[in-house]
Amino acid sequence: MATLDGKVSAATGASDKAQAAAGFATLATAIAFAPKLATNERTTVQLSDTGTHAAVAGEVALGGAAATVGAQIPNAGIYAKQANGALWRVADLESQKAAAYAAQAAADTARLTSQDYGASDAMIAGRIVKATGEFQASEAWWATDFLPIDPKVALQITARGTAGEGHAWYDKNKIFISGFGDSTGSGLSTIEVTPPDNAAFARFSSIRSVPLVVKALGPSEDIRRLQRVAKIHLDTDQDALITALQGGLADAFNQIDELTDSSAPLFVNMWPFTKSYLTPPANVRSEAAVISRTSDTSLTVEAGKGSNFIAGGAAVIEDAATGKVTSFGVRGVAGDVVTFTDLLPASPVRAQTMFLDDQHLTRLAIKGQADYILSRTERYSYRKKLLFSFFGPETSALPTSSPDIFSAATGQRIISVNRLNGATYGGFVTGTTNLPRLCGIENAPRNIGPVSLSQFLSRGYLLQDTMAGRGYQFSIPLGRNDGFIALAISGAAVTYTDTNGAAQVTSGRYRVELIADTGSVLLSQVYETGRVQYPVVNVSGIGSAVLSVTLVDDIPTSVNLYSADAYQKSPRTSTAGFFKSGDVIAFLGDSWTQRPDAGSGEVRPLRPDGSTADGMCFLSERIRTGLAAQGINVTTLNMGKSGTTSAWGLYWVKSIIALNPKPTHCIVNFAINDGNSASYMNDPAYLYNWDFSPTNQWNFLPKSSGGLEGRVTYEGWLANMKAICAALSAAGIKPIVLMPPHTASPNQSQTIRDNMLTRLVRGFGG
């Protein structure tokens, strides 16, 4: 069926495309067209038809009940031709479904007017014999004609078959290859299959009592797309029909979503990698050999090297078994025994603190940064199409005693919150003399302090109490979309005084739960105090989910929810890494793309244009070798320069586009120098050399000597990042944006977090 501009139309195959595209103005003309409809084929009268007609036997009134014969009921609805030739309505549409039907109509219209589908898209009363590929007529079955398929693309098939009847593959001459399909015959089932290498066509069939749905699970040679072949439903099942149309809308979005993904930037949040600004003194930041793994969370380093680490800071550890370098929060240091916030690798061999100096990573940490980037997946690195967002920095506690969440910009309530089991706001937590009892938005933005490992954004929803079960919950609307929910939450070790006058720290555990409106448990996880957690949960076909945060222990506990964002995303988006063999990865950024400095006996590599790089370029080389170890062979082209800002990057992005071979991806990394320069935007005595030459990409040149302005405001930085990504996307190069990280300076880290990370952590749409 197809619906055009609020009119009625129908299609029975390619031969009727022209007539179907013409549309019909009224129910009467639709009925006149009925002879061209095959038995049980449908046509739609949209809600724009406000007329009525006398109901006939079998028609459905508003709400799904059988209409009284002769009663005047609205024309709007779904009609199907019966064996006796009559056209009768099988479903009435409530007004709230109008938008869904309009969108479905647009999708059907696009299908009819394209060459992707033709007569083969029509459903035929019959079944496919699996042993021979033969079609047998049967009113109890639906079947497709020959559908072209790509043998490289797996299919997901939802149907009901039997031991003898189901689906079949055919070669390019439509000669039978083999049959397949679920054989239980007991109900709806979904299978995933990969076509034979010589398959060019397929035919699918299903018992009529259930839908027949065929979906492609991956990209074809030409375009990443989803093929929704057909959905056939029981005439009397209005709920199933509505659900199917909602599913069709999701399919239409998924196809569009996958197409737009080809140019959309990917975002990598570096905050979970760098973890903390705390760092030991500069003279004790060298690598330390690991002597033994003393427990799941602690290890012993070589004699005297325990001082190379600091409690509350971050470190990287190399695993001898895998060669990978991973970052960890340091929970404590006792001599040469270092304890961490997470489970350690099985075979730790080397460790090093995160930062070399105030704003650069150590050598081992740079390798860890590359490994962290390689561990990210496409699906969760998109930041677009927000369905829901709780974002702490944009909220306010108005009034402070309310559990609800208000917009800092407008003062309006944006999220209603239920406190649980006596959680409240005011006074001190039981067992303490100075720890405020809280369950609500923090009154003021929080500075980065001594509990840096458990801090993320400047403000969140703070729960401080001492009784298990106390907490809060709120609903996240999802609209039955495909996508995912991303959270950022932490339990912090906050210092307080107990009733005996002794200094203590909060140490209780907390539970995070996501429960769907269907009752299914999406997430139920207990977390320890000590670091920020970033759980991600897939959702599909769910109207809403309730997020609950509760205490687990009867001891003082402090839990801060920084963000809870729901993104619409195609379920077919890859959960693999960013790169595949043959990719060409460019790098455009500041010194974080160039470091470390060359050591004794080391020779700096050359850039693609033959110039000498500013450092050893560990990031790009580690990404290349790390992928090679996985059997993925790529080319890396590092065009970064130390000391630059995004103004330089925007001006010289043209050099990335002109590279040969042409990049498929470009890692973009600008933040620290931009933040530094923003402090000097209004400084008349500005002497800092971020200005650069307009003719020599590798030279700095003051504005007074003809150079271009290198300083940027925070707003200018974000605008430059967007423009860089737009230029790359327009050239067919996928941008990968590294979000602003910590540095070893608390002031710099806080400035970066509050003025830059907050602007970018939800992508360009946040």
CORLIN-V628960 format. One line per field, one symbol per residue. phi: phi as a letter, one per 40 degrees, with the letter a starting at -180 (. if undefined). psi: psi as a letter, one per 20 degrees, with the letter a starting at -180 (. if undefined). burial: # if it has 24 or more other ideal C-beta (glycine too) atoms within 12 Angstrom, else .. Layout:
BEGIN
phi = ???
psi = ???
burial = ???
END
This chain:
BEGIN
phi = .abbfgbbaaabiccbdcccccgbcbcccccccddcccdgcbbbbccccccbaccbdgcbcdghccccdgccbccdibbbccccgcbbcbacbccccdcccccccccccccccbbcbacccccbcibbcccbgccbcaccbbacccbcbbccbcbbbbabbbcbbibabbcccgcdbabahcbcgcicabbbbbccdccbbabbaadccbcbbbbcbaccccacabbccabbbdccccccccdccccccccccdccccccccbccbbbccdcccgaccacdccbbccbcccaccacbbabcddgccccbbcgcbabbccccbgcbbcacccabbgbbbbbcbccccbcbaaaccbcacbbccdcccccccccccccbddcbcbafccaabbdccbacbccccccbbcccbgccbacbbcbfgcabhgbcdgbbacccbaicdcadbccbcbdcbbbccaacbbbabbdgciaaacbcbgfcciabbbbaabbcccabcccgccbbcaccabbbbbcccgcccaabcbcchacbbcbbcbagbcabbcbbbcbbcbdbbbbccaabbbcacccccccccbbdgcbbcbbaccccbcccccdgcbccccdcgccccacfcdccccccccdccgbbbbbbcbcacgcbccccccbcccccccbccccbacbabaccccccccbcbcccdbccccaccbbcbbcaddcbhcbcbcaccccdccccccccccccccgbccbcccdbcbcbcccccccccbbddcbcbgccc
psi = rqppljrprqpjahhjgghhhhrqhrhghghhihhipqpjqqqporiiojrrrpqrpiqprpiiqpqppiqoqqhpapqqprhjiqoqpipqpqhiighghgghggghghghjrjhqchiiqqqoarpphhijqppppiiqqqrappproiipqqpppaoaahiqdrqqqahjkppgqrrqqjhjiapqpqpqpqqhjphqqpqqqpiirqoppqpjaqahhqprpoogqopqphjngghgggghhhhggggggggghghhhiqqqpooighghgqipqrqhjljrqpqpgqohahjqrprqpijhiiqppiaqrqppphhiiqpqqqqohrpndjppqrirpqrhmphqqqrgqgahkqqrghhghhgghggiiqqggjiqnrmphqooogijrqnorhiqirpqphgijqphppppqpljpapqaqppirijoppqnapqhqqpqpbilhhjqeriqaopooajpphqbrqrqopikkqqbqppqoqqpqnpprpaijjqprqpjqrqppqopqiiiqohpoppqqqhrpqmqppqqpkpgrqpppoqqhqlqpqopoohqoppppppiippjaahqrpiqoorpoabiiihrrqpapiqpprqrhjiqpriailhghhhgghghhhjjoorppookrpqjrrigggghjhhhghiqoqpqhqpppnpgghggghhijhkohkpjpmiqrpihohjpqoqhijjrqpiqqrhhhgggggghghgggghjkppqopoqprrajpgggggggghigghhihkaii.
burial = ####.########..##..##.##..#.###.##.##############...#.#...####....#.....#########.....#######...#..##########.##...##..###########..#.##....###########.#.########..######.....#######......#.#.#.#...#.########.##########....##########.#..#.###################..####################....######..#...#####...###############...#########.#..#######.##..##########.##################.####################....#####........#.#.##..###...#.##..########..##.#..#################.##########################.#.......#############.....##.#.################.##########.####################..###...##############........#.##....############.##......####################.###.#...################.##.......####....##.#.......#######.###.######.###.#.##############.#################.#
END
